[in-house]
């Protein structure tokens, strides 16, 4: 199992429309990636470790797939549609990391 983690930094002036993201973008991802997508977790930052501090990331999303290959096969044909939709909810490009899921 792998996760594709999509991170939106909590920078000053970041435009992020969470309503659009949850109600339009994530359903689009689900539809386009189909059965290759095994799960989605969206986290909205509320604080850093110190009380009252701002979180490092405003939004962290994890997309789960069986393998890197299944992600690439599912995402590749739809990359233009997914990236074109970014402008509808965020003014910045996210950081993206692919990770192997390990259990502790």
Buried (B, 14 or more C-beta within 10 A) or exposed (E): EBBBBBBBBBEEEEEBBBEBBBEBBBEBBEEBBEEBBBEBEBEBBEEEEEEEEBBEBBBBBBBBBEEEEBBEEBBEEBEEEBEEBBEEBBEBEBEEEEEEEEEE
